[in-house]
Amino acid sequence: MANKGKQDSTARTSAPAKGAAPSKKRRPSPAVYRRRRQVVFGALLLVIALAIGGVVALTGALAGSPEPQAVSTPGASSAPSQGSAPSGTAEASPSASPTPVCDFNLMTVAAKTDKPAYGPEEKPLLTMTITNGGTAPCEVNVGTSQMEYLLMSGSDRIFSSKDCQTGGEDLIKTIQPGKSETANFPWQRNRTLEGCASIAAMPGAGGAYYTFEARLGNKASPKVAFQLN
């Protein structure tokens, strides 16, 4: 009996007491933690590398290759086929001809008399001719505000249509290329002074020679000689 009681006492001593905390599990060593972290980090790098490679491949596919360039094949003709324009160049279109512009430097003024010599009772008819020597039409003021009929005898100023003119008028005309406008002035064989001052002297006759010069604005004609008998 004493032995039985001792065995019971021993059994009670070795059994865990009811409500006691279970014994703690053994923690892995730091080396095991390092190996686990390395494995996880390597897997993460592999995933990132695969993702970047996929993005680059997708970007290259979307961007496409540049426009193809013409390549000369050895032995093949490089001339374009008939009826087609060379690759990469636009067909040349005929350019429109520029519109001619009036050149007033090509406008000329000429002087003329209806006779080379006049009798005592004849009155000279003085003619001014304005010619467009350019290739474009020109609008020209051919009014009396721009015209002057000037007569000289040597260095002696005999007559000017401007001397006694009152209220010169403008007259714009379009002169076509190669065409002319003319204006006539019958000279009364009188003499004038600038400002239309009074003068009693008359031009000499008896075979005296005179020159006629036609002026239009800043243009003047060559002088033309005639004779009064």
VENJOLIN-V270570 format. One record per pair of residues at least 24 apart in sequence whose ideal C-beta (glycine too) atoms are under 10 Angstrom apart, sorted by the first residue. I is the first residue (numbers start at 1). J is the second residue. Records with the same first field share a line. If there is no record, write none. Layout:
I->J ; J
This chain:
99->136
100->134 ; 135 ; 136 ; 137 ; 177
101->134 ; 135 ; 136 ; 138
102->132 ; 134 ; 135 ; 136 ; 137 ; 138 ; 139 ; 140 ; 174 ; 175 ; 177
103->132 ; 133 ; 134 ; 135 ; 136 ; 138
104->132 ; 134 ; 138 ; 139 ; 140 ; 217 ; 218 ; 219
105->133 ; 134 ; 219
106->131 ; 132 ; 133 ; 134 ; 135 ; 136 ; 138 ; 177
107->131 ; 132 ; 133 ; 134 ; 138 ; 140 ; 175 ; 216 ; 217 ; 219
108->132 ; 133 ; 180 ; 216 ; 219 ; 221 ; 222
109->147 ; 213 ; 214 ; 215 ; 216 ; 217 ; 219 ; 220 ; 221 ; 222
110->180 ; 182 ; 214 ; 221 ; 222 ; 224
111->149 ; 150 ; 211 ; 212 ; 213 ; 214 ; 215 ; 220 ; 221 ; 222 ; 223 ; 224
112->182 ; 184 ; 212 ; 214 ; 221 ; 224 ; 226
113->187 ; 210 ; 212 ; 224 ; 225 ; 226 ; 227
114->184 ; 186 ; 226
115->226 ; 227
116->224 ; 225 ; 226 ; 227
117->207 ; 209 ; 225 ; 226 ; 227 ; 228 ; 229
118->187 ; 189 ; 205 ; 210 ; 226 ; 227 ; 228 ; 229
119->205 ; 228 ; 229
120->189 ; 205 ; 206 ; 228 ; 229
121->189 ; 229
122->189 ; 228 ; 229
123->186 ; 187 ; 188 ; 189 ; 190
124->151 ; 185 ; 186 ; 187 ; 188 ; 189 ; 210 ; 212 ; 226 ; 227 ; 228
125->184 ; 185 ; 186 ; 187
126->150 ; 151 ; 159 ; 161 ; 183 ; 184 ; 185 ; 186 ; 187 ; 212 ; 213 ; 214 ; 224 ; 226
127->182 ; 183 ; 184 ; 185 ; 212 ; 214 ; 224
128->161 ; 181 ; 182 ; 183 ; 184 ; 185 ; 212 ; 213 ; 214 ; 215 ; 216 ; 221
129->180 ; 181 ; 182 ; 183 ; 214 ; 216 ; 221
130->173 ; 175 ; 179 ; 180 ; 181 ; 182 ; 183 ; 214 ; 216 ; 217 ; 219 ; 221
131->175 ; 177 ; 178 ; 179 ; 180 ; 181 ; 182
132->174 ; 175 ; 176 ; 177 ; 178 ; 179 ; 180 ; 181
133->177 ; 178 ; 180
134->175 ; 176 ; 177 ; 178
135->177 ; 178
136->176 ; 177
137->174 ; 175 ; 176 ; 177 ; 179
138->173 ; 174 ; 175 ; 176 ; 177 ; 179
139->172 ; 173 ; 174 ; 175
140->171 ; 172 ; 173 ; 174 ; 175 ; 181 ; 216 ; 217 ; 219
141->169 ; 170 ; 171 ; 172 ; 173 ; 216 ; 217
142->170 ; 171 ; 172 ; 173 ; 175 ; 181 ; 182 ; 183 ; 216 ; 217
143->168 ; 169 ; 170 ; 171 ; 172 ; 173 ; 183 ; 216
144->168 ; 169 ; 170 ; 171 ; 183 ; 185
145->169 ; 170 ; 171 ; 217
146->170 ; 171 ; 215 ; 216 ; 217 ; 218 ; 219
147->171 ; 183 ; 185 ; 214 ; 215 ; 216 ; 217
148->185 ; 213 ; 214 ; 215 ; 216 ; 217 ; 220
149->183 ; 184 ; 185 ; 187 ; 212 ; 213 ; 214 ; 215
150->211 ; 212 ; 213 ; 214 ; 215 ; 220 ; 221 ; 223
151->187 ; 189 ; 191 ; 192 ; 203 ; 210 ; 211 ; 212 ; 213 ; 223 ; 226
152->210 ; 211 ; 212 ; 213 ; 223
153->191 ; 203 ; 204 ; 208 ; 209 ; 210 ; 211 ; 228
154->208 ; 209 ; 210 ; 211
156->191 ; 203 ; 204 ; 210
157->191 ; 192 ; 193 ; 194
158->187 ; 189 ; 190 ; 191 ; 192 ; 201 ; 202 ; 203 ; 204 ; 208 ; 210 ; 211 ; 212
159->187 ; 188 ; 189 ; 190 ; 191 ; 192 ; 193 ; 203 ; 210 ; 212
160->192 ; 193 ; 194 ; 196 ; 213 ; 215
161->185 ; 187 ; 192 ; 214 ; 215
162->192 ; 194 ; 195 ; 196 ; 215
163->191 ; 192 ; 193 ; 194 ; 195 ; 196 ; 197 ; 199
164->190 ; 192 ; 193 ; 194 ; 195 ; 196 ; 197
165->192 ; 196
166->196
181->216
183->214 ; 216
185->212 ; 214
187->212 ; 226
189->228
203->228
204->228
205->229
